[in-house]
Amino acid sequence: MTTTTDDFLAAARSSKAWPFQEAQRLAKRLKDGKDAPVLFETGYGPSGLPHIGTFQEVLRTTLVRRAYEALTGGAPTRLVAFSDDLDGLRKVPDNVPNREMLSKHLGKPLSRIPDPFGSHESFAHHNNARLREFLDRFGFDYEFVSSSERYNSGAFDEGIRKVLKGFDAIMEIMLPTLGEERRKTYSPIMPISPTTGAVLQVPIEVVDAQGGVIRFTDEDGQAVEQSALGGRAKCQWKVDWAMRWVELGVDYEMYGKDLTDSGVQSGRIARVLGGRKPEGLIYELFLDARGEKISKSKGNGLSIEEWLQYGSEESLGFYIFANPKSAKQLHAGVIPKAIDDYWQFREKLPEQELDKQLGNPVWHLLRANAAVDGPDAPGAGDKLPVPFSLLLNLVGVLGAEGSREAVWSYLANYIEDADPAAHPALDLLVDKALAYNRDFVAPTLVKRAPTPGEAEALRALDAELAAVPPDMAAEDLQTIVYEIGKREEFGFASLRDWFQALYQTLLGSAQGPRMGSFIALYGIEPTRKLIAEALDRA
């Protein structure tokens, strides 16, 4: 049945998928329209390199952006990636060269500190370049905005004037949230020292709000009266966030649960400045394999580079898509299932009713990098010839003989045109399977000896395999395995016990694939060899 534009818009406006739920709230907020494109923002602190948290925030924001475009029939939108690169360097990162040099610049704006890597004009410029390379790698459609450029050029001067005019009201919001010592030094505006160039955490006096003139005590103890405009001061973090929302006209920004209180206070400050807090989603943070909060200093998480060593970009997006308000464990063990689930959802997408399509994570992911008219998702229905889990089992039994060439030679048993060039997505996953097996599977594989009953069942299976043609279909092979497991003389309480015996004695793992599919992929004679090796251990 052909889907009309009206059908699609109606489905988008009532969809329960979280990107559409967010987009529906935003559309309600903007029901009277907006002359400029709707602005989505995601922020970044360039004191470190981009990481998986950066990816998930930009991806999720992009998904809401595309959902908003869909349910509004193509309303114009923008996505800004904002770098807070006028912020002062508070500590020297552990993962950079020339740390001693950086330590001499503590407190100075990141955009006015030499690049420890020696490749850009400042530390911030280096990390900003990495951020843009990172976002470009994944094909995000965004505009990069630098805090330093905005402050230095005077583009934020009007925002600073508003902060100075609302100085007392902002202090009333912030002071109750601070400890006694911090209250003594807090100011919504942080001047930049004319002598040392450091971003100062000192009290200030507003001399002329409209003119932007402030007075403060410099690091040498001298009273200084200077302009706060043109990059000679910057707003304190929560004030800066609010000022940015108001001056840029941000309509939507999501952030982590750890910034919940900051969001509340910045929202109140935005009202003082004559604006309002954007719509947004507060998402849960990632957990490690033990359910503990991921910490950069502990190194207990999974970096984006590590995920992409063992899994695909699509699988990462798929894993991140699920309910953002629910904490997720981020470790290597979740990668294989994420890969297979992604491709299963992608394959069944065209067969689903429209409302189910709009709730399918892959529908959103396939449309993330470009505005798409109508309900179609490019690439919907594509199928992976071999599940990743089956690839892992194949690589596992190949052991030391495992290589790309060996895997592809076995794939010829299972798929037509077994040429890497004809199946680029599968070819990518062959490399991922080899890496995953090497680092996580092979060290844990232990093939146990079969029990007497299991050994008899294995002999029966071997006899059946000896009599079938080498190209027997996977489903027919599965039937043979299934029937042997049902025979009472072998003593299996359930078919599950039989399959577990096969996994543990032939593959060395606690779980595994449909055995018919595995035998078809690995080959009948190689499978009989596995059986013979298992019987030798009996």
N, C-alpha and C positions, 0 to 999 in steps of 0.2 A: 504494500500500500504506500502510495506517495505521501510524504509528509509535507503539508503546506506550511507557509511562513507563520500563519496564525497558530497552527498546532504547535509549532516549535516554540514560539514566544510564550504560549500558554503553559507549555511543559516547563520551560525555563523559569517562569515566574512562580511556579508552584513546586519545583524540585526540592527534595529534602537533602540532596548532596550538599556537603558543607560549603564548597565554593559558591554554590548558588544561594545558600542561606545567607552567606556574607554579602553577596551581591544584592540580594533582595533588601537587606537592611540599608545598604548604601543607596540603592535606588529610592527607598522611602525617604531617606534624609535629603536627597536631591530632587524630590518630586517636582519642585518648581523650576527645575532646570539649572544649568550653569553655562555661562557664555564661553568660558575657557574649557579646554579638555579636562576631564576628571583626572585628578592627580593621585597616583599611588606612590608611596615612598617606602624605601627600605634603607636603614642606616647601617653604617660600618665604622668601626674604630680602627684606624690604620696603624695602631701600635704593634700589630701582629699580622700574620699572613692570613688570607682567606681560608676558611675551614668548612666543615660539613654543616655547621650552624648557619653560615652565610648562605650556602646553597639552599638549605631548606627554607629559609626566610624569603629569599628571592623567588624560589619556585612557588611556594604557597601564595605569595602576593600576586604572582603572575597568573596563577589559576583563578584567583578571585577577579583579577582584571579581565580575563577572557570570559569568565562567567557573566560579568557585568555587561560587557560588550554584547554577549549573546542575548541576554534578556531585555536589553534596551534597543535591540535591532541595529546595533553598530554605533553607539554613542562614542565620540572620540575620547581617547584616554592617553595618559602618559605614565611611565614608570621612571621614577628618579632613584638612582643609587647614590645616597649622600654619604660623603666621607668627612668625618669630624676631624680634619687634619690640622686644625689650628689648636687642638688640644695639647696640653703640655705632656712631655714624656715623664711618666711617674716612676717607672722602673725599667731596667734594661732587660729585654727579652733574653731567654737562655739560648735561643736557636739562631743567633745572628753572629757574624764575625765582628771584629773590632769593638768588642764590648767595653773595653777600657776607654776608647775614644767616646763612645756613646755616654758613658757614665759622667763625662765632663759636661754634658749638655742636659742633664736632668732638669726638668722644670721648663725647658724651652719648647716652643711649639714644634710639633712633629714636622711641619713643613719648613722649619728654619734650622733643622739639624742636619749635618752632613750624612749622606747615605753610607752606612757601614759596608755596603756591598760595592760601593764605588762606581755604580752604573747610572745614577740619576742625581739630580740637583739637590735632593733632600731625602731623608728617610721616608717621609710621607709620600713623596713622588714615586719612590721605589715600590712601596706597598700598594699605592693606588694603581700603579701599572700592573702589578700582580692581580689586583682585584678585577681590573678590566679584562685582563687575559683570561682569568677564571670565568667570568660571566660570559665572555665571548665564546669560550670553549663549549659552553652548553647552549649557545644560540639564543640567549635571552635578549629581548628587545627592551632597551633601557637608555636613559640619559645619565651620564655621570655628572655629579655636582660636587664641587670642592668647597668645604667650609672656608678654607683660607682665601680662595678666590673671591667668595662672596663678601667676606669681611674686608679684605684688602681693597677691593674695588669700590667699596662703599654701598654695595647692593643691600647689605644688612644695616646700614646706618639708621634707616627709619625704624627698624626693629629695636635697635639699641635705644633710640630716643623714647620709644614706647616703654621699654623696661625702666629707663631712668624716671619717666613720668609716673610709672606705677610702682616705684621703688618701695614705698612704705607698705603698700598692699601685698607685694610679693614677699617682703620680709615677714609679714603677718602669717602668710601661708607656710613659709619655710622654717622659721625659727622653732616652732613647736615640734618639728620632726627631727631636730638636731640635738646632739649631746651638748652638755654645758661648755666644753672646751671649743667645740666646733662653732658654737654660736658667737664666740668672741672674734672669730676671723671671717665669718661668712659674709659674703656680699653677692648679690645677683650678677654683678659685673666683675670680671677679673681683669684688672689692668695688666698690660705687658710692660715690664720694667724698661725704662729708657736707658738704663745703665747696663743691665745684664741680659736683657732680652727674655727673661723668664716670665711665665704666666704666674701672676701673684695671687695667692689666697690671702687677701688682706681686706680689712674694712675699707669702704670708700665713702666719701661725702659727695653728694650731688651738688655741683656748683651751678650748672645751667643745663637743665634737662633738654631743652630744645636745641641748644648749641652743642650738646654732647660733652660738656666739660665736667670732669670729676677731679677730686683731690684725694690723695692717699699718701701713705708713708712707704718709700721705696726700701729696698733691701739694705741700703747703706744708712738707713735711719733718717734720710732727708725727706721733707715734705715735698710732694710733687703735685703740680696742677697741670693736667694735660687733657687733650681730647680723647674720648673713648671711641671715636669714629675712625674709619679707614684702616682697620687692622691693628689699632693701638690698644685694643681690649677685646675680650670675648665674653660671652655670657656663660655663667655657671651651667653645669650639665642640664639640670631639669628646666632651667630657664631657657637655655639654648634650644632644647627640644621644643618647648612651647613657642618660642619666637620663630623657629623654623617652620612649624606648622602654619603659623599665622602669615608670615611673610611669603612663603612659597605657595600658600593656599592648598595645603595637603588635605585630601578628602579621606584617605584610607592608609593606615599603617598598622601592621601587626607587630607584636613583640612577645618575648618570653615571660613566663610566669614570674621570674626573678625581678622583672621590672614593673610588677603590678602597682606597687606603691608609687613608683616614679611616674607612671602613667596618670595616676589620680592627681598627684600634685601638679604635674605639667598641664593637665587639663584645666585645673583651677587657674593656673597662671595664664593660660591661653585666653581665658575669659577676661582677665585683667588687661590683657594686651588688645582686647577688642575682637578676638576671634573665638574659635571653639575647637575642642579636641576632635580629631578625625574619628571616623568609624574604624574599628579594628578588632582583631581577634587576639586573645591572650593564649598562647600555646604552651603546652607542657614541654619540659626539657627532656633530653635523652638520658637514658640510664645505661649502665654497663651490664655485662652478663650476670652480675650478682644483684642487679637491681639498685645499685648505688649511683648517685648523681655523677655524671662524667665531669672530670676535672682535668684541665690542661696540665696542671702541675703534677698530678698523679699519673697522667698518661694512660688512664684506664678506659679510654674510649676507642672509637674506630675512626681513623681519618678518612677523608674523601679519597685520598690516594690509595689507601688500603682497600676501601670498598671497590674501587675501579681496577685494582689488581686482580680481584677475584670475582667481580660481578660487573654488569653493564650499567651504563648511565640510566637506561630505562628502568632497570630493577631498583635502582636507588630512588628514583622518582616515585615508583610504585610503592615502595616501603614507606616513604615519607608521606604519601598522600593520605593514608588512613587517619582517622579522627585526630586532628592536631591537639585537641584538648585532653588526649590520653597519652600518658608517658609511654615511651617506646624503649625497649632494650636494643642497644646498638652494638652488635658484635658480629664476628664473622659467621657465627652459626645461623644467622637469619638470612644470609645471602642466597643459598640454593633455592629455598622456598620462594623468596621474592622473585627470582628469575622465572621459575616455572609458573607462578601465579600470574605474573605480568603477561606472559604469552598465552595462558589459558583465557584470561580476560580479554586479550586483544583478539583472539580467534573467534570468540563467541559474540563479540560486540555487534556485528551486523544482524545477527539473528534475534536480538533483544527488542522488546517494545521500547518506544521512545523514552518513556520515563525511566526505564532500566538503563538505557544507554547513558542518560544524563547522570546516573548514579555510578556508572562504571568508571573507575579511576583512569583507565586507559583512554576513554573518550576525552577527558580533560588533558592528559599528558600529551596526546597526539596533536592537540590544538594549542599547546602552550607557547610555541615560538612564533606564531603568526595569527593574526585575526582571521577567522574563517567564517564565511557567511553560511547560514543555515545549519542543519543538524549533522552534516557529514564530518567524519574524523579521518583525515588522510592516513592510509595504512590499516584501517580497520579490517579485520578478517584475516590478516597475515598470520601464518602458522609456522611454528618452529618444527622442523621435521623430526627432531629427537629431543625429548625433554632433557633439561640440564641434569636432573637427578640420574637419568640413565647414562648420560655422558660420564658423570662421576663414577658410576659403577663400572663402566667400561675401562676408564682410566685406572681405577683401583685394581682391577684384575690384571691389567697390563703390567703394572708394577714398574720395574726398572726398564722395561721395554717400551714404556709409554712415551710417545712423541706425537707431534702434530701429524706426521706422515702415517704413523701406525694407526692413530685414531681414525684418520680419513680412510685408510684401507679397510678398516672394519665397518665404517659407515656405509661403504659400498654394499654390504650385505643387507642393508636396511632401507636405503633410499636410492631413488633413481638419480642419475646425474650427480654422483658424489664428488663434486668438484667444489673446492672452496670458493671459487669465483662465482659459482651459481648460488651459493648459500652464504653470503657474507655475515649475516647475523649468527648463524650456526658456527661459522669459522671463528668469529670473535670468541664465542663461548667455549670452543675447543681449547683455546689458550687459557681461558679463565679456569676451566676444569682441571687442566694440567697443574696450574699454579695452586688451586685450592686443594687438590689431592696431595700435592707435594708437602704443603705446609700444615694441613689440618686432618686429612683423612689417613694417608699412609702411615703416619706415626701411631695411629690408634688401631690399625687393622690386625686382628688376630683370628686366624682360621682354626676353630676348634675341631676336635675329632668327633665324628658322628657316633651316636649311640648305636647299639646293635639293630634296633628297629629302624632307625634313620638310615643306617648303612644298607639294609635290605631295600628300603624305598629308593635310595640312590641307585642301587643296582637295577631296579625295575625301570627307573627313569632312563638310565644309560641304555638298557635294552630297547626301549621304545625309540630313543633318539637314533640308535644304530639302524633302525628300519625305515626312517622317514627320509624324504628327499632333502637335499641341502638348502633348497629355497622355500621350505614350508613357511606359510604365513605365521605371523606372531600370534594371532588369535587361535590358530589350530595347535600351535605349540603350548599355549596357555591351557588349552583344554586337556592336553596330555598330562601336564603337570597337575592340574586340578583333579583329574580322575585318580591319579596315583595317590594323592593325599587323602582321598575318600576311602581307600581300601582298608578294611578293618584289620587285616593281618599286620599292618605296619604300626598300629597302636596309637595313632595321633588322636588326641581328644578333640581337636578341631583343625580345620584347614589352616588357621593362623599358626598353629604349632608347626605344621609342615613347612609353611613358607619361612617361618623364622629359622627352622633347621637349615633350609637352603641358603638363606642369607648368611648365617653364622658359619656354616661349613664350607661353602663355596666362595663367598665374597668377603668373609671376615668382618661383617658389620651386623649391627642389631636390627637394621631395617634395610629395605632395598626396593627394587622396582618390580613391576609385573614380570615374572620370570619368562613368560613367553616372549615379551619384547626384548628382554636381555639376551635370551638365547638366539633370537633372530639377528640381533645386532652383533653379538660376539661371534656367532657362528656355531653350528652344531658340533663339529669336530673339536674346536677349542673348548666348548662346554663339556664335552665328554672327557677331555683331558683334565678339566677342573674336578670332575666327579672322581676320576681315577686317583688324583692326588688326595682328595678327601678320604677315599676308601683306604689309601695307604696309611693314613693316620689312625684308622679305626683299630 
